[in-house]
Amino acid sequence: MIRKVASVLMGLLFYRSPVFNFSDDEIKEYEKLYSDAVRNKSEIMYSSTYPKFRFVQYIAMTKPVIMHGSNHKNIEQFELRRQTLFNGKYVDAVFGTKDGIWPLFYAVFDRSKLVGNFRNACLKVNASSKYYFFSLTSDTMNKAPWRSGWCTFYHRNRLDWLVIRSFHLTSG
């Protein structure tokens, strides 16, 4: 009962992650795109008619990858940067995620237009219900802070992080 009430409350306050169901044809396309890039050790040349966010989610759900979203295409080496954790504490880190939504936000969010601060979170009520919170100041929103970006997939079982699969996202 408590989970049901929590789920209803969360749904009123936050964006609920959609439930993703993929058709057989969609899966076939996504598998081909991903396997071609892995086999050729190349960038993903996204040619599907299905929306890119669905592809990212499919990869997040089915492949052993960590994802990173950025406005910078050619990241050759990650460097630790001062970040703020959810609890307000500072940490020197590079963030990546197994989640399929967060990297999309970071790929298309133009931080050069940030005024003040921003907050984001992903809250889980149970294993299948995730709720997102993205908060930008009105001054930031007035600057139209969206741009094209890149979502990069890193194989999470390789310590050398050499297998890079990325593709371009547009904000329009």
KEKE-3310 file (N, C-alpha, C; in steps of 0.2 Angstrom, whole numbers, plus 5000, padded with zeros to 4 digits):
npx = (5004:5010:5019:5011:5005:5016:5020:5010:5010:5024:5022:5014:5023:5034:5043:5038:5047:5044:5036:5045:5042:5048:5046:5048:5054:5060:5069:5077:5083:5090:5099:5107:5112:5120:5128:5135:5143:5151:5158:5165:5172:5168:5160:5142:5132:5118:5103:5090:5072:5066:5064:5079:5080:5074:5082:5093:5088:5085:5098:5103:5096:5099:5113:5130:5134:5141:5135:5138:5133:5136:5141:5152:5160:5172:5179:5193:5200:5194:5193:5194:5183:5177:5162:5145:5137:5121:5118:5123:5137:5154:5163:5177:5175:5170:5155:5145:5132:5120:5108:5095:5090:5096:5109:5105:5099:5111:5118:5111:5110:5115:5128:5134:5125:5119:5112:5114:5110:5107:5097:5095:5088:5085:5073:5069:5054:5051:5058:5054:5049:5053:5057:5059:5068:5071:5078:5079:5084:5073:5079:5089:5081:5076:5087:5087:5093:5097:5105:5114:5121:5131:5130:5138:5144:5151:5160:5156:5163:5176:5192:5200:5193:5192:5183:5172:5157:5148:5135:5127:5115:5101:5094:5082)
npy = (4994:5006:5008:5010:5022:5030:5029:5036:5049:5052:5052:5063:5073:5072:5068:5053:5039:5032:5017:5005:4996:4986:4983:4968:4972:4984:4980:4972:4982:4990:4981:4978:4991:4993:4981:4982:4994:4990:4979:4985:4994:5008:5024:5025:5025:5032:5027:5024:5024:5025:5034:5042:5042:5031:5021:5023:5020:5006:5001:5004:4996:4983:4981:4979:4992:5008:5025:5041:5058:5072:5088:5088:5081:5074:5067:5062:5059:5057:5068:5071:5081:5094:5091:5091:5081:5073:5075:5087:5087:5090:5082:5075:5069:5059:5057:5044:5033:5019:5022:5026:5039:5050:5053:5058:5070:5077:5077:5086:5098:5114:5120:5132:5141:5141:5149:5153:5138:5121:5106:5089:5072:5055:5045:5030:5020:5007:4992:4994:5006:5022:5039:5055:5071:5086:5102:5118:5135:5149:5160:5153:5145:5155:5158:5148:5134:5123:5112:5103:5087:5073:5056:5044:5027:5016:5001:4992:4982:4983:4989:4997:5006:5007:5004:5013:5020:5031:5043:5056:5068:5077:5093:5097)
npz = (5000:5004:4994:4983:4986:4987:4974:4967:4972:4968:4954:4953:4956:4949:4933:4926:4920:4904:4900:4891:4876:4864:4847:4836:4824:4827:4837:4829:4820:4829:4835:4824:4821:4832:4833:4821:4823:4834:4828:4817:4825:4826:4825:4828:4815:4814:4807:4808:4807:4819:4834:4841:4855:4859:4854:4862:4875:4873:4871:4884:4891:4887:4884:4890:4894:4899:4899:4893:4891:4881:4875:4868:4855:4852:4864:4871:4882:4899:4912:4929:4937:4948:4955:4961:4972:4975:4988:4991:4993:4988:4975:4966:4950:4936:4928:4923:4917:4918:4915:4903:4901:4907:4900:4889:4892:4897:4885:4877:4884:4885:4894:4894:4894:4906:4920:4937:4945:4942:4945:4946:4946:4949:4954:4962:4965:4965:4957:4944:4942:4939:4942:4936:4939:4933:4935:4930:4931:4928:4921:4915:4906:4898:4890:4880:4882:4874:4863:4850:4853:4860:4863:4871:4872:4883:4885:4899:4905:4902:4907:4901:4893:4879:4869:4860:4857:4849:4845:4836:4843:4840:4846:4842)
capx = (5000:5014:5022:5006:5004:5022:5020:5005:5013:5029:5019:5011:5028:5040:5042:5038:5050:5040:5037:5047:5041:5051:5044:5053:5058:5064:5075:5082:5087:5095:5104:5111:5116:5125:5133:5140:5148:5156:5162:5169:5175:5166:5154:5136:5129:5111:5099:5084:5067:5064:5067:5085:5079:5072:5088:5097:5085:5086:5105:5104:5092:5101:5120:5134:5138:5140:5133:5139:5131:5140:5141:5158:5160:5179:5182:5198:5201:5190:5197:5190:5180:5173:5155:5141:5132:5114:5117:5127:5144:5158:5167:5180:5173:5167:5149:5142:5126:5117:5101:5095:5087:5101:5114:5101:5099:5117:5120:5108:5110:5121:5129:5137:5119:5117:5112:5113:5112:5102:5096:5092:5088:5081:5071:5065:5050:5053:5063:5051:5046:5058:5054:5065:5067:5076:5076:5083:5081:5069:5084:5092:5077:5075:5092:5086:5099:5097:5109:5115:5126:5133:5129:5144:5143:5158:5159:5157:5168:5183:5195:5204:5188:5194:5177:5168:5152:5144:5131:5124:5108:5099:5089:5075)
capy = (5000:5012:5009:5013:5029:5033:5030:5041:5055:5053:5054:5070:5078:5071:5064:5046:5036:5028:5010:5004:4990:4987:4978:4964:4975:4989:4977:4970:4988:4992:4976:4979:4997:4992:4976:4985:4999:4986:4975:4990:4999:5014:5028:5023:5029:5031:5028:5021:5029:5025:5040:5040:5041:5024:5017:5024:5016:4999:5000:5004:4990:4976:4980:4980:4999:5014:5030:5048:5063:5078:5093:5088:5075:5070:5066:5057:5057:5060:5071:5072:5088:5095:5090:5091:5075:5074:5078:5094:5087:5090:5076:5075:5063:5059:5053:5040:5030:5014:5024:5029:5046:5055:5055:5062:5077:5080:5078:5092:5104:5118:5122:5139:5146:5140:5155:5150:5131:5116:5100:5083:5066:5049:5041:5023:5018:4999:4990:4995:5013:5027:5046:5060:5078:5091:5109:5124:5142:5153:5164:5148:5143:5161:5158:5143:5131:5116:5111:5096:5084:5066:5051:5039:5021:5013:4995:4993:4977:4984:4994:5002:5010:5009:5003:5019:5020:5037:5046:5063:5069:5084:5095:5099)
capz = (5000:5004:4987:4978:4988:4985:4966:4965:4974:4964:4948:4953:4957:4944:4926:4926:4915:4900:4899:4884:4873:4857:4842:4833:4819:4830:4840:4823:4818:4835:4835:4818:4822:4838:4831:4815:4826:4838:4823:4814:4829:4823:4827:4826:4810:4815:4801:4809:4807:4826:4838:4844:4862:4860:4853:4868:4880:4871:4872:4891:4894:4884:4883:4895:4893:4903:4895:4895:4887:4881:4869:4865:4851:4852:4870:4870:4889:4904:4917:4935:4938:4954:4954:4967:4973:4977:4995:4991:4995:4982:4973:4960:4947:4930:4929:4918:4919:4915:4913:4896:4900:4909:4896:4883:4895:4897:4878:4873:4888:4884:4901:4894:4895:4913:4925:4943:4946:4940:4949:4943:4951:4947:4960:4961:4970:4965:4952:4938:4942:4940:4942:4935:4941:4930:4937:4927:4932:4922:4918:4910:4901:4894:4886:4876:4883:4871:4857:4848:4858:4858:4868:4870:4875:4885:4888:4906:4908:4900:4911:4896:4890:4872:4864:4861:4852:4850:4839:4837:4845:4839:4851:4839)
cpx = (5004:5017:5017:5005:5010:5022:5016:5008:5019:5027:5016:5017:5034:5038:5043:5042:5045:5041:5039:5046:5044:5048:5050:5057:5062:5070:5080:5086:5092:5100:5109:5116:5122:5130:5138:5145:5153:5160:5167:5173:5174:5161:5148:5133:5121:5106:5092:5078:5064:5067:5074:5084:5077:5078:5092:5095:5086:5093:5106:5101:5095:5109:5124:5138:5136:5139:5135:5137:5135:5139:5147:5159:5167:5182:5187:5200:5197:5195:5192:5189:5176:5165:5151:5136:5125:5113:5121:5134:5148:5162:5171:5179:5171:5161:5147:5136:5124:5110:5101:5092:5093:5106:5111:5101:5105:5120:5117:5108:5116:5123:5132:5131:5116:5117:5110:5115:5106:5103:5093:5092:5084:5079:5067:5061:5050:5057:5060:5049:5051:5055:5060:5063:5073:5073:5081:5080:5077:5074:5088:5088:5076:5081:5092:5092:5100:5101:5110:5121:5127:5132:5134:5143:5150:5156:5161:5162:5175:5186:5199:5199:5189:5188:5173:5163:5148:5140:5128:5117:5107:5094:5082:5071)
cpy = (5006:5013:5012:5020:5033:5034:5035:5048:5057:5055:5061:5075:5078:5068:5057:5043:5032:5021:5008:4997:4991:4981:4974:4968:4981:4986:4975:4976:4990:4988:4977:4985:4996:4987:4979:4990:4995:4982:4979:4995:5006:5018:5025:5028:5028:5033:5025:5026:5029:5031:5037:5039:5034:5019:5017:5020:5009:4997:4999:4998:4983:4975:4982:4987:5004:5020:5037:5053:5069:5082:5092:5081:5071:5070:5061:5055:5060:5062:5072:5080:5089:5095:5090:5085:5077:5077:5084:5093:5087:5083:5077:5069:5065:5055:5050:5036:5024:5016:5027:5036:5051:5057:5059:5070:5081:5081:5085:5098:5108:5122:5129:5144:5145:5147:5152:5143:5127:5110:5095:5077:5061:5045:5035:5022:5010:4998:4993:5003:5018:5034:5051:5067:5082:5098:5114:5130:5145:5157:5159:5146:5149:5161:5152:5138:5124:5117:5104:5093:5076:5062:5045:5033:5018:5006:4994:4987:4978:4990:4999:5007:5012:5008:5009:5019:5026:5039:5052:5063:5076:5086:5097:5094)
cpz = (5000:4998:4982:4980:4986:4977:4964:4966:4970:4957:4947:4953:4952:4938:4927:4920:4911:4901:4892:4882:4866:4853:4839:4828:4822:4833:4834:4821:4823:4835:4830:4819:4827:4836:4825:4818:4830:4833:4820:4818:4827:4826:4825:4821:4810:4809:4802:4809:4814:4829:4841:4852:4864:4859:4860:4874:4879:4873:4880:4894:4892:4883:4889:4894:4899:4898:4897:4889:4887:4875:4865:4861:4852:4859:4870:4877:4894:4909:4923:4935:4945:4952:4961:4967:4975:4984:4997:4993:4988:4981:4967:4956:4940:4930:4922:4921:4915:4913:4906:4895:4902:4904:4890:4886:4895:4890:4875:4878:4887:4891:4900:4895:4902:4917:4932:4943:4942:4945:4945:4947:4947:4953:4959:4967:4971:4959:4945:4937:4944:4938:4941:4937:4938:4932:4934:4929:4927:4918:4913:4905:4896:4889:4881:4876:4880:4865:4855:4853:4856:4864:4866:4875:4877:4888:4895:4909:4906:4904:4907:4893:4883:4867:4865:4855:4853:4844:4841:4838:4843:4844:4848:4837)
residu = (MET:ILE:ARG:LYS:VAL:ALA:SER:VAL:LEU:MET:GLY:LEU:LEU:PHE:TYR:ARG:SER:PRO:VAL:PHE:ASN:PHE:SER:ASP:ASP:GLU:ILE:LYS:GLU:TYR:GLU:LYS:LEU:TYR:SER:ASP:ALA:VAL:ARG:ASN:LYS:SER:GLU:ILE:MET:TYR:SER:SER:THR:TYR:PRO:LYS:PHE:ARG:PHE:VAL:GLN:TYR:ILE:ALA:MET:THR:LYS:PRO:VAL:ILE:MET:HIS:GLY:SER:ASN:HIS:LYS:ASN:ILE:GLU:GLN:PHE:GLU:LEU:ARG:ARG:GLN:THR:LEU:PHE:ASN:GLY:LYS:TYR:VAL:ASP:ALA:VAL:PHE:GLY:THR:LYS:ASP:GLY:ILE:TRP:PRO:LEU:PHE:TYR:ALA:VAL:PHE:ASP:ARG:SER:LYS:LEU:VAL:GLY:ASN:PHE:ARG:ASN:ALA:CYS:LEU:LYS:VAL:ASN:ALA:SER:SER:LYS:TYR:TYR:PHE:PHE:SER:LEU:THR:SER:ASP:THR:MET:ASN:LYS:ALA:PRO:TRP:ARG:SER:GLY:TRP:CYS:THR:PHE:TYR:HIS:ARG:ASN:ARG:LEU:ASP:TRP:LEU:VAL:ILE:ARG:SER:PHE:HIS:LEU:THR:SER:GLY)
# end
